[in-house]
Amino acid sequence: MPIPIGDDNRDRRLTPYINYLLIALNIFVFVWWQAWGSNVSVSLAYATVPGEILTGTDIVTQSQILTDAYTGRYFEMPGLQPTPIPVFLTLITSQFLHGGFAHLFGNMVFLWIFGDNIEDSMGHFRYLIFYLLCGIIAGLIHVFSTLVLGQDLLIPSLGASGAISGVLGGYIVLHPYRGIHVWFYLFIITIPAFLVVGLWFVFQVLSGLGTLGGEEIGGVAYGAHIGGFIAGLLLVKPFMKHIPPPRRRSYWR
């Protein structure tokens, strides 16, 4: 699959301060608060746990000793930690937590490429609310799909992917023909956004078919991605109210 590395920003009018702030905050939380991902207690305390959202109560579990299926070695799986804030707020705090450097890096690259154009189209404050709301909706869809499919309600989820999926949904509505620079094997080529984002969405759907978004596959909650994307598609126009439309640019220019 082509890997996005940039886009055409020649018509951008605003400095995307909110997008820069979101990226900086995600990096700060991972480096300082999560201690580069090693502070598991923080991650488990502030991640979104479906069982907690559904009951409205904080759930604390004991650590377990498990066996690695590949190496046969024993390891300790930490239990859910006490959450010092109302559990519903984890739908926001979880958006700024990441499971590792690769998880953080991939999300921030997508946010850097696509978020600034949405902020330019909406304005700073509207973009911030749009971003957080898409992340909340993505988290709720993950929670309820986990319940409906009868899967483990105590598996925490975290990451900015749901909110960024909403940004991608908004991007394909507002800027379908904007040129996206992608790395494809040994080449860097420019293709229209509707192809790049469309391929990404098809991959999310195909990857999530085995679980329909409830169970995580390889640590990725595809249902949250799909839900966030659809939220972005539906919410982007209402958030554009009273905001002048951006100048359109064909991808081949």
N, C-alpha and C positions, 0 to 999 in steps of 0.2 A: 504494500500500500504506500502511495506517495506520502512523504513526511513534510508538512508545512514548515517553512523557515522564515516567511515574511509575506507582506502584501503591499499593494499599491496605496500609499498614503499621501499622494501628491495633492489631494483635495481636502485633506483634513484641516479643520478650522480651529479647533480647540486643543489646548494642551491637556492630555488625559490625566489630570492629577489624581482622580479617584482610581483609575486603573493602576497607576504607579503605586498608590497607597495600598491597594489590595495585594499587589505582588509583594511589596515590601513587608506587609503584615504577615502574609503567609510564610515568607522566608524567616522573618524574626521569630514567629511562633515555633517553627521547626528547629531552628538553630538554638534559640535561647530557652524556650519553654519545654520543648520536647527533647532537648539535648541531642540534636541530630538523630532523633528517633529512638534513642536509648531509654528515655524516660517513659516506660510503658504505662506506668501508673497514671500519668497525666493523660495519655491517649485514651485509656480505658475509662477514665473518669468523665471526660468531656466529649467522647464520641456519642453518636446517636445509637441507642439500643432499642430495637422495636418493642420489646416487652415493657420497657420503661415508658415509652410514648403512649402505648395502648392503655396502660394502667394508671399513668400519672404518678407513679411511685418510683423511688430510687431502689435499684436492685443491686445487692452485693453478693458475690459468689466467691467460693474458695478456689485457690490455685489447684491445678490438677497435674499429675505426673503422667505424661503421655509418651508413646514410643514412635519415633520417626519411622515411617513405612519404608523408607529407602535405605537408611543407615542402620536401623535397629537400635539406635541410641535413645536413651531416655532424656526427656527434657521437661522443664516445668512450664506449664501454660498458666500465666497469671489470671486470676479471676477478675470479675468486674469490680471496679473500685467505687467508693462513695463519691457521689456527685454533689459538690458544694453549692450548686445553683439549681433552680427549678429545672426538672428534667426536660421540659419542653424547649428550654433555651439551648439544649444541645443540638437542636436542629440548625442553630446558627454557629455555635462554637465548633461543631464538627467540620464545618466548611473551611476552617483554617488549620486543621490537623492533617498530617500526612503520614503514611506508613513507612516511608523511606525516601532517600534522596531521588531515586529514579521517578517515584510517584510525584514528588514535588516538582521536579524539573519538567516532566512532561506536561503537567497542568499549567505551570507558569509560562511555558513556551506558547501554548495555545491561548492563554489569557493575554499575553503580550501582543500576539499577532491580531487577535480578533476583538479584544475588548475595547481598544482605543477608538475604533470606528463606531461602535455602538454608543460609547460615551459622547463622541463628537455629534452623533445624530440626536441623542436624547437630552444632553446637558448633564452636568455633574451629579446633581442630587437625584434626578430621575434614574440615572444609570445605577447609582448605588442601591436604590430601593429595588430596581428591577433585578439586579444581580443577586441580592440577598433573598428576594422572594422566589426566584427560580430555584435557588438552592434549598429553600424550605420545602417547596412543592416537590422537588426531586426526593428529598428525604422522606416526606410523607408517603409518596408513592412506593418507595422501597419498603417502608414499614408495613403498609397495608397489603402489598403483594406478598410479603413474607407471611403475613397472617393468613391470607386467602389460600396460599399454597401449602399451608401446614408445615412450614419450615422453622428452623431454630430461631426463636424470638430473642435469644440472648447473644447473638453474634453482632458485635458493634460495627458500625460503618462510619467512615470518616473520609475527608478529602473534599477538594474544591470542584470535583468533576461534575457534580449535579448543577452547580451554579454556572460553570463554564459551558456545560451543554446548553443551558438556556441562552447564553451569549451566542453560541453557534446557531441556535434556532432563530434568534433575532437577526443575526448576520445574513443568513440565507434569504430572509424576507426583505431586508433593507438593501443589501448589496449582492444580489445573486451573480452579477457579471463582473464584479471587481476581481482584478488579477491576483491570484495567490501564487507565490513562488514556492515551489516544492522541490525537495530532493528526491529524485527517482533513480535508484541505482547509482550510476556514476555521473548523472546529469542534474542540473538545476533548470527546471522549466517553469513557465507561467501558464496556469490554467484557470478557468473561471471558478469562482467560489462555489457555485451550485454543484459542480462536479466534486470538488474536494470535500465539502461538507456533506453532500449526498452520499459519497462513498463511505465517509465516517459513520453516518447514521445507519446505512445498510449493514456495516460491520457490527454495530452495536446490536441491531435486531437479530442478525444471524448468530452472534455470540451468545445472546440471551435466550435463544429459543429453548435451550435445554432446561432452563429454570424459570423463564418468564420474569426474571428480575428479582426473585426472592432469594435464592441461595447465591452466594458469591462464587464465581468461577475464577480460579486463580487470583483471588483477592479483589476482583472487580465486580461491583454491583451494577450490572448492565441495565437493570430496571430503573435505577436512579438516573442513569445517563439518558435513557429514552424519555423518562418522565420530565426531566429538566429541559430536554430539547423541545418537547411538545409545549411545555409551559412557555418557553421563549417564543415559539411560533405564535402562540395565542396572545401573549401579553405585549409583544413589542409595539404593535400599532396603538393600543391604548396609552402606552407610555410615551408615544410620539405626539400626543395631543398638544396642540398649540406650539409645536416645535417645527420650524421650517425644515422641509425635506432636504437631505444632503444632495450636493451635485453628483449626478450619476456619471460613471466612467466605464466605458466598455473595456473588457479584459484585454483586448488586443492592442490597446493604445499604449 
